[in-house]
Structures are given as structure tokens and as C-alpha cells.
Amino acid sequence: MDDPSSVVAVPDSVRAELRRGVRSVLVDAAALRLVRDRFDDDQAGSLRRYLEASQSANTLRAYRSDWIAWSAWCTTEGRQALPADALDVAVYLAAAADAHRDTGGWAFSPATLERKSAAIAAVHAANGLPSPTRSDVVRLTLRGIRRTRRTNPSRKRPVLLHTLDQLLAGLPEPGWPSEPARRRDALALLIGFAGALRRSELAGLRISDVEVSLDHRTGEPILLVRLPTTKTDPSGTAEQRVALPRGRRPATCPVCAFADWVRLRETHAGAGALGVRAWLTDLPVADPGIHRCHGFTGTTLADGDLPLFPTITRHGGIADRPMSGRAVAELVKRYAARAGLDPDLFSGHSLRAGFATQAALGGASDREIMRQGRWSNPRTVHGYIRTANPLEDNAVTKLGL
């Protein structure tokens, strides 16, 4: 319910006009006119492009929605959105905090209200203006909202190893036209779980980001997944890689899943959908107990910039555009529902949370979990460990009760 009408009654015509005007999130239409008064169109366009590149696509979408809501409130109240008065921002956030859904619940969580404040600050910063959100009245208002609306954080359920087996059991039946989705989804679930990837990281992977190497200890094939950008490194200046070993079982082996998917993609690149259909018809039935990654050394696809996880039509067509982060989350929910689980309890983050929880159950140390998951704050990992085994390293076990 993140809409201007949830705070005040805003005419539809006002909302529509604002949506048309706010084409660029960080430099909106009104601000862009101010920039063009001092610089030419090419310079203003370059500024807008690089400012938008400073944030992820998901953040830009959220900020755009937040800025439209703020601008609509200012329009109806006769206030100025940019530059904004700090007291106006505080009153707006307070009104949003008191807004309710039609069902009676709160319209916005404290975290959403802080994001709304961040959106206002980001637009001001991008236009070289001091942020009104730094003022005491805004900071104290947000603090009061947090204290008044203090609730336990709502966490999604982690995908543990047995849950992963349940999700994989719900994959489509082998054969055309469901085989492309079957292989893509299996790889997404396994890489997301074993690599502790965020949904945005999964969605952003390209073919060239996955390299097949050998484990120097065993000689078995492993996957090295390069993450061009991450939540903690959005610019990609510090390249991060995660290593995925061959699984004990073929059904949960990331290397086998990657080999399956790449072989299908190579056939599709050379012969199209009809070629894939014919190839599948002639393909012998694989023994489920034998690894399919034996002898696999990587892909021969010429275009390494193709998305690793593209969108796929119900007719088996493979597109050139990648899945979105939201589609990754819906994928997890979809397979949870097929497994008879409540899809509302799962999200894209369930794979990453599941890795940390399952690793803790398996006896992995904080350092080992943090390394694979690229966590920098031990407190985050400790939360997963407490979930996995609340009595681990707990003094209550020494009381002799």
C-alpha cells in the first residue's frame, strides 16, 4: 500500500501527472529544469545517468515510488517538495506512520518510513541541496515512530537441506517444453543456496560469471562464481567470488546442474527451440545416481554476457533478458507451494538464510559462514546460529539444572 492515497486523499490526475514527470528518480523533472538553466542538455543528461548508476535498480524503483508519494502530499498540502522544509517532512512522516490499511493494519512499517526519508534525502543530495532529513525534528520523529511501533522483526523461513530437497522435487517433469525451466530453476535453487546469494545477485549473473575449475584436493570439478556487484559492493570495485563444490548427490550438485543448463543453452544457441526439442528427444535417460559433471570443463557459448538466468516462456522459449530479483523470490515461493509449504513464509532471502542456518547446524564456524556469505558483521551470522541451535555456546547449559 505504498501509494500517496494511503496518507492523504490525492486525486488520480495528480498522481498520474507526477508519475509522468518523475522519469529520472534522483533528478526529477523540476530539478532537471534547474540543472538545464546552468548546463546544456548533454551535460544534464550525463549527470542524470551517472547519478542513477549510483544506486541499484531496486533502490531506484523504491525511491521513485517514495518521491511520487512525497510530491503528491506536497501538492495537496500546498508545500514545496524540493527543496523541502524539515518540518514539512516530519509532518509527512508522522501522517504516514498513522495511516492504516483498509484491513486495519498499519500502512507502513518503520523501516519503510525510514526508506521514504532516505529517498527524500537522496533526491536533495543529487541536486546539490542540503537534506532536510538531517534536522533534529525529522530524526526525532523517526525515533519516536520506532519506539512507538516497536515490533519483533518478521523473518522468512530459511530453506534448509531437507527443504531444498522438497523444492527440487517440485521441478517440472523432464521433456519439452518444460525442460528449459526445469534446468534453469534447479540451478538457481542450488547456486542460491550453496553460494548464499542474494536474489539480486542471482538475477544479475551472466554466463561468463561462472567458471569451472578443479578442486586441488580431490581433482573434482567445482564452480567459481564471480559476483560483479553485491549489496555491500554495488560498484564492483572489489571482485568477490564464491566457490561451489561438487555435491555428494547428483540431485543436489551445483556443478551437475550447471552442466545440464549450459548444454541446453549451447544447443539452443546453435539450433533454437526446435533444435532443443529434437535434442531432448534423442537424449538418453540419465542414471539419477551418476554425476553428470564428469568431464565437464565449461561452456562453449560465444556470448558470455548472456544472462545465466533468463526469462523463459511457457512454450520453452529462452529470452535474452534476465530474470528480475522479484522473479527469483517468486520462484522460491512457487516451489514452496508445490511442496505443500506456505509460500508466504518463504522469499528469495530464504536461500541465503538457509545456507547460514544449515552450515551452523553442520558445525561450521562463524568465520567459515561469513566467508562464503560475504557477511562483514558477525552479529548477523550469530542470529542465524542462534536460530539453528539456541543452546550452542550458551551458559545456561552449565547451570546443572
Secondary structure as a PSIPRED ss2 file (coil, helix, strand):
# PSIPRED VFORMAT (PSIPRED V4.0)

   1 M C   1.000  0.000  0.000
   2 D C   1.000  0.000  0.000
   3 D C   1.000  0.000  0.000
   4 P H   0.000  1.000  0.000
   5 S H   0.000  1.000  0.000
   6 S H   0.000  1.000  0.000
   7 V C   1.000  0.000  0.000
   8 V C   1.000  0.000  0.000
   9 A C   1.000  0.000  0.000
  10 V C   1.000  0.000  0.000
  11 P C   1.000  0.000  0.000
  12 D H   0.000  1.000  0.000
  13 S H   0.000  1.000  0.000
  14 V H   0.000  1.000  0.000
  15 R H   0.000  1.000  0.000
  16 A H   0.000  1.000  0.000
  17 E H   0.000  1.000  0.000
  18 L H   0.000  1.000  0.000
  19 R H   0.000  1.000  0.000
  20 R H   0.000  1.000  0.000
  21 G H   0.000  1.000  0.000
  22 V C   1.000  0.000  0.000
  23 R C   1.000  0.000  0.000
  24 S C   1.000  0.000  0.000
  25 V C   1.000  0.000  0.000
  26 L C   1.000  0.000  0.000
  27 V C   1.000  0.000  0.000
  28 D C   1.000  0.000  0.000
  29 A H   0.000  1.000  0.000
  30 A H   0.000  1.000  0.000
  31 A H   0.000  1.000  0.000
  32 L H   0.000  1.000  0.000
  33 R H   0.000  1.000  0.000
  34 L H   0.000  1.000  0.000
  35 V H   0.000  1.000  0.000
  36 R H   0.000  1.000  0.000
  37 D H   0.000  1.000  0.000
  38 R H   0.000  1.000  0.000
  39 F C   1.000  0.000  0.000
  40 D C   1.000  0.000  0.000
  41 D H   0.000  1.000  0.000
  42 D H   0.000  1.000  0.000
  43 Q H   0.000  1.000  0.000
  44 A H   0.000  1.000  0.000
  45 G H   0.000  1.000  0.000
  46 S H   0.000  1.000  0.000
  47 L H   0.000  1.000  0.000
  48 R H   0.000  1.000  0.000
  49 R H   0.000  1.000  0.000
  50 Y H   0.000  1.000  0.000
  51 L H   0.000  1.000  0.000
  52 E H   0.000  1.000  0.000
  53 A H   0.000  1.000  0.000
  54 S C   1.000  0.000  0.000
  55 Q C   1.000  0.000  0.000
  56 S C   1.000  0.000  0.000
  57 A H   0.000  1.000  0.000
  58 N H   0.000  1.000  0.000
  59 T H   0.000  1.000  0.000
  60 L H   0.000  1.000  0.000
  61 R H   0.000  1.000  0.000
  62 A H   0.000  1.000  0.000
  63 Y H   0.000  1.000  0.000
  64 R H   0.000  1.000  0.000
  65 S H   0.000  1.000  0.000
  66 D H   0.000  1.000  0.000
  67 W H   0.000  1.000  0.000
  68 I H   0.000  1.000  0.000
  69 A H   0.000  1.000  0.000
  70 W H   0.000  1.000  0.000
  71 S H   0.000  1.000  0.000
  72 A H   0.000  1.000  0.000
  73 W H   0.000  1.000  0.000
  74 C H   0.000  1.000  0.000
  75 T H   0.000  1.000  0.000
  76 T H   0.000  1.000  0.000
  77 E H   0.000  1.000  0.000
  78 G C   1.000  0.000  0.000
  79 R C   1.000  0.000  0.000
  80 Q C   1.000  0.000  0.000
  81 A C   1.000  0.000  0.000
  82 L C   1.000  0.000  0.000
  83 P C   1.000  0.000  0.000
  84 A C   1.000  0.000  0.000
  85 D C   1.000  0.000  0.000
  86 A H   0.000  1.000  0.000
  87 L H   0.000  1.000  0.000
  88 D H   0.000  1.000  0.000
  89 V H   0.000  1.000  0.000
  90 A H   0.000  1.000  0.000
  91 V H   0.000  1.000  0.000
  92 Y H   0.000  1.000  0.000
  93 L H   0.000  1.000  0.000
  94 A H   0.000  1.000  0.000
  95 A H   0.000  1.000  0.000
  96 A H   0.000  1.000  0.000
  97 A H   0.000  1.000  0.000
  98 D H   0.000  1.000  0.000
  99 A C   1.000  0.000  0.000
 100 H E   0.000  0.000  1.000
 101 R C   1.000  0.000  0.000
 102 D C   1.000  0.000  0.000
 103 T C   1.000  0.000  0.000
 104 G C   1.000  0.000  0.000
 105 G C   1.000  0.000  0.000
 106 W E   0.000  0.000  1.000
 107 A C   1.000  0.000  0.000
 108 F C   1.000  0.000  0.000
 109 S C   1.000  0.000  0.000
 110 P H   0.000  1.000  0.000
 111 A H   0.000  1.000  0.000
 112 T H   0.000  1.000  0.000
 113 L H   0.000  1.000  0.000
 114 E H   0.000  1.000  0.000
 115 R H   0.000  1.000  0.000
 116 K H   0.000  1.000  0.000
 117 S H   0.000  1.000  0.000
 118 A H   0.000  1.000  0.000
 119 A H   0.000  1.000  0.000
 120 I H   0.000  1.000  0.000
 121 A H   0.000  1.000  0.000
 122 A H   0.000  1.000  0.000
 123 V H   0.000  1.000  0.000
 124 H H   0.000  1.000  0.000
 125 A H   0.000  1.000  0.000
 126 A H   0.000  1.000  0.000
 127 N C   1.000  0.000  0.000
 128 G C   1.000  0.000  0.000
 129 L C   1.000  0.000  0.000
 130 P C   1.000  0.000  0.000
 131 S C   1.000  0.000  0.000
 132 P H   0.000  1.000  0.000
 133 T H   0.000  1.000  0.000
 134 R H   0.000  1.000  0.000
 135 S C   1.000  0.000  0.000
 136 D H   0.000  1.000  0.000
 137 V H   0.000  1.000  0.000
 138 V H   0.000  1.000  0.000
 139 R H   0.000  1.000  0.000
 140 L H   0.000  1.000  0.000
 141 T H   0.000  1.000  0.000
 142 L H   0.000  1.000  0.000
 143 R H   0.000  1.000  0.000
 144 G H   0.000  1.000  0.000
 145 I H   0.000  1.000  0.000
 146 R H   0.000  1.000  0.000
 147 R H   0.000  1.000  0.000
 148 T H   0.000  1.000  0.000
 149 R C   1.000  0.000  0.000
 150 R C   1.000  0.000  0.000
 151 T C   1.000  0.000  0.000
 152 N C   1.000  0.000  0.000
 153 P C   1.000  0.000  0.000
 154 S C   1.000  0.000  0.000
 155 R C   1.000  0.000  0.000
 156 K C   1.000  0.000  0.000
 157 R C   1.000  0.000  0.000
 158 P C   1.000  0.000  0.000
 159 V C   1.000  0.000  0.000
 160 L C   1.000  0.000  0.000
 161 L H   0.000  1.000  0.000
 162 H H   0.000  1.000  0.000
 163 T H   0.000  1.000  0.000
 164 L H   0.000  1.000  0.000
 165 D H   0.000  1.000  0.000
 166 Q H   0.000  1.000  0.000
 167 L H   0.000  1.000  0.000
 168 L H   0.000  1.000  0.000
 169 A H   0.000  1.000  0.000
 170 G C   1.000  0.000  0.000
 171 L C   1.000  0.000  0.000
 172 P C   1.000  0.000  0.000
 173 E C   1.000  0.000  0.000
 174 P C   1.000  0.000  0.000
 175 G C   1.000  0.000  0.000
 176 W C   1.000  0.000  0.000
 177 P C   1.000  0.000  0.000
 178 S C   1.000  0.000  0.000
 179 E H   0.000  1.000  0.000
 180 P H   0.000  1.000  0.000
 181 A H   0.000  1.000  0.000
 182 R H   0.000  1.000  0.000
 183 R H   0.000  1.000  0.000
 184 R H   0.000  1.000  0.000
 185 D H   0.000  1.000  0.000
 186 A H   0.000  1.000  0.000
 187 L H   0.000  1.000  0.000
 188 A H   0.000  1.000  0.000
 189 L H   0.000  1.000  0.000
 190 L H   0.000  1.000  0.000
 191 I H   0.000  1.000  0.000
 192 G H   0.000  1.000  0.000
 193 F H   0.000  1.000  0.000
 194 A H   0.000  1.000  0.000
 195 G C   1.000  0.000  0.000
 196 A C   1.000  0.000  0.000
 197 L C   1.000  0.000  0.000
 198 R C   1.000  0.000  0.000
 199 R H   0.000  1.000  0.000
 200 S H   0.000  1.000  0.000
 201 E H   0.000  1.000  0.000
 202 L H   0.000  1.000  0.000
 203 A H   0.000  1.000  0.000
 204 G C   1.000  0.000  0.000
 205 L C   1.000  0.000  0.000
 206 R E   0.000  0.000  1.000
 207 I H   0.000  1.000  0.000
 208 S H   0.000  1.000  0.000
 209 D H   0.000  1.000  0.000
 210 V E   0.000  0.000  1.000
 211 E E   0.000  0.000  1.000
 212 V E   0.000  0.000  1.000
 213 S E   0.000  0.000  1.000
 214 L E   0.000  0.000  1.000
 215 D C   1.000  0.000  0.000
 216 H C   1.000  0.000  0.000
 217 R C   1.000  0.000  0.000
 218 T C   1.000  0.000  0.000
 219 G C   1.000  0.000  0.000
 220 E C   1.000  0.000  0.000
 221 P E   0.000  0.000  1.000
 222 I E   0.000  0.000  1.000
 223 L E   0.000  0.000  1.000
 224 L E   0.000  0.000  1.000
 225 V E   0.000  0.000  1.000
 226 R E   0.000  0.000  1.000
 227 L E   0.000  0.000  1.000
 228 P C   1.000  0.000  0.000
 229 T C   1.000  0.000  0.000
 230 T C   1.000  0.000  0.000
 231 K C   1.000  0.000  0.000
 232 T C   1.000  0.000  0.000
 233 D C   1.000  0.000  0.000
 234 P C   1.000  0.000  0.000
 235 S C   1.000  0.000  0.000
 236 G C   1.000  0.000  0.000
 237 T C   1.000  0.000  0.000
 238 A C   1.000  0.000  0.000
 239 E C   1.000  0.000  0.000
 240 Q E   0.000  0.000  1.000
 241 R E   0.000  0.000  1.000
 242 V E   0.000  0.000  1.000
 243 A E   0.000  0.000  1.000
 244 L E   0.000  0.000  1.000
 245 P C   1.000  0.000  0.000
 246 R C   1.000  0.000  0.000
 247 G C   1.000  0.000  0.000
 248 R C   1.000  0.000  0.000
 249 R C   1.000  0.000  0.000
 250 P H   0.000  1.000  0.000
 251 A H   0.000  1.000  0.000
 252 T H   0.000  1.000  0.000
 253 C C   1.000  0.000  0.000
 254 P H   0.000  1.000  0.000
 255 V H   0.000  1.000  0.000
 256 C H   0.000  1.000  0.000
 257 A H   0.000  1.000  0.000
 258 F H   0.000  1.000  0.000
 259 A H   0.000  1.000  0.000
 260 D H   0.000  1.000  0.000
 261 W H   0.000  1.000  0.000
 262 V H   0.000  1.000  0.000
 263 R H   0.000  1.000  0.000
 264 L H   0.000  1.000  0.000
 265 R H   0.000  1.000  0.000
 266 E H   0.000  1.000  0.000
 267 T H   0.000  1.000  0.000
 268 H H   0.000  1.000  0.000
 269 A H   0.000  1.000  0.000
 270 G H   0.000  1.000  0.000
 271 A H   0.000  1.000  0.000
 272 G H   0.000  1.000  0.000
 273 A H   0.000  1.000  0.000
 274 L H   0.000  1.000  0.000
 275 G H   0.000  1.000  0.000
 276 V H   0.000  1.000  0.000
 277 R H   0.000  1.000  0.000
 278 A H   0.000  1.000  0.000
 279 W H   0.000  1.000  0.000
 280 L H   0.000  1.000  0.000
 281 T H   0.000  1.000  0.000
 282 D H   0.000  1.000  0.000
 283 L C   1.000  0.000  0.000
 284 P C   1.000  0.000  0.000
 285 V C   1.000  0.000  0.000
 286 A C   1.000  0.000  0.000
 287 D C   1.000  0.000  0.000
 288 P C   1.000  0.000  0.000
 289 G C   1.000  0.000  0.000
 290 I C   1.000  0.000  0.000
 291 H C   1.000  0.000  0.000
 292 R C   1.000  0.000  0.000
 293 C C   1.000  0.000  0.000
 294 H C   1.000  0.000  0.000
 295 G C   1.000  0.000  0.000
 296 F C   1.000  0.000  0.000
 297 T C   1.000  0.000  0.000
 298 G C   1.000  0.000  0.000
 299 T C   1.000  0.000  0.000
 300 T C   1.000  0.000  0.000
 301 L C   1.000  0.000  0.000
 302 A C   1.000  0.000  0.000
 303 D C   1.000  0.000  0.000
 304 G C   1.000  0.000  0.000
 305 D C   1.000  0.000  0.000
 306 L C   1.000  0.000  0.000
 307 P E   0.000  0.000  1.000
 308 L C   1.000  0.000  0.000
 309 F C   1.000  0.000  0.000
 310 P E   0.000  0.000  1.000
 311 T E   0.000  0.000  1.000
 312 I E   0.000  0.000  1.000
 313 T C   1.000  0.000  0.000
 314 R C   1.000  0.000  0.000
 315 H C   1.000  0.000  0.000
 316 G C   1.000  0.000  0.000
 317 G C   1.000  0.000  0.000
 318 I E   0.000  0.000  1.000
 319 A E   0.000  0.000  1.000
 320 D E   0.000  0.000  1.000
 321 R E   0.000  0.000  1.000
 322 P E   0.000  0.000  1.000
 323 M C   1.000  0.000  0.000
 324 S C   1.000  0.000  0.000
 325 G H   0.000  1.000  0.000
 326 R H   0.000  1.000  0.000
 327 A H   0.000  1.000  0.000
 328 V H   0.000  1.000  0.000
 329 A H   0.000  1.000  0.000
 330 E H   0.000  1.000  0.000
 331 L H   0.000  1.000  0.000
 332 V H   0.000  1.000  0.000
 333 K H   0.000  1.000  0.000
 334 R H   0.000  1.000  0.000
 335 Y H   0.000  1.000  0.000
 336 A H   0.000  1.000  0.000
 337 A H   0.000  1.000  0.000
 338 R H   0.000  1.000  0.000
 339 A C   1.000  0.000  0.000
 340 G C   1.000  0.000  0.000
 341 L C   1.000  0.000  0.000
 342 D C   1.000  0.000  0.000
 343 P H   0.000  1.000  0.000
 344 D H   0.000  1.000  0.000
 345 L H   0.000  1.000  0.000
 346 F C   1.000  0.000  0.000
 347 S C   1.000  0.000  0.000
 348 G C   1.000  0.000  0.000
 349 H H   0.000  1.000  0.000
 350 S H   0.000  1.000  0.000
 351 L H   0.000  1.000  0.000
 352 R H   0.000  1.000  0.000
 353 A H   0.000  1.000  0.000
 354 G H   0.000  1.000  0.000
 355 F H   0.000  1.000  0.000
 356 A H   0.000  1.000  0.000
 357 T H   0.000  1.000  0.000
 358 Q H   0.000  1.000  0.000
 359 A H   0.000  1.000  0.000
 360 A H   0.000  1.000  0.000
 361 L H   0.000  1.000  0.000
 362 G C   1.000  0.000  0.000
 363 G C   1.000  0.000  0.000
 364 A C   1.000  0.000  0.000
 365 S C   1.000  0.000  0.000
 366 D H   0.000  1.000  0.000
 367 R H   0.000  1.000  0.000
 368 E H   0.000  1.000  0.000
 369 I H   0.000  1.000  0.000
 370 M H   0.000  1.000  0.000
 371 R H   0.000  1.000  0.000
 372 Q H   0.000  1.000  0.000
 373 G H   0.000  1.000  0.000
 374 R C   1.000  0.000  0.000
 375 W C   1.000  0.000  0.000
 376 S C   1.000  0.000  0.000
 377 N C   1.000  0.000  0.000
 378 P H   0.000  1.000  0.000
 379 R H   0.000  1.000  0.000
 380 T H   0.000  1.000  0.000
 381 V H   0.000  1.000  0.000
 382 H H   0.000  1.000  0.000
 383 G H   0.000  1.000  0.000
 384 Y H   0.000  1.000  0.000
 385 I H   0.000  1.000  0.000
 386 R H   0.000  1.000  0.000
 387 T H   0.000  1.000  0.000
 388 A H   0.000  1.000  0.000
 389 N C   1.000  0.000  0.000
 390 P C   1.000  0.000  0.000
 391 L C   1.000  0.000  0.000
 392 E C   1.000  0.000  0.000
 393 D C   1.000  0.000  0.000
 394 N C   1.000  0.000  0.000
 395 A H   0.000  1.000  0.000
 396 V H   0.000  1.000  0.000
 397 T H   0.000  1.000  0.000
 398 K H   0.000  1.000  0.000
 399 L C   1.000  0.000  0.000
 400 G C   1.000  0.000  0.000
 401 L C   1.000  0.000  0.000
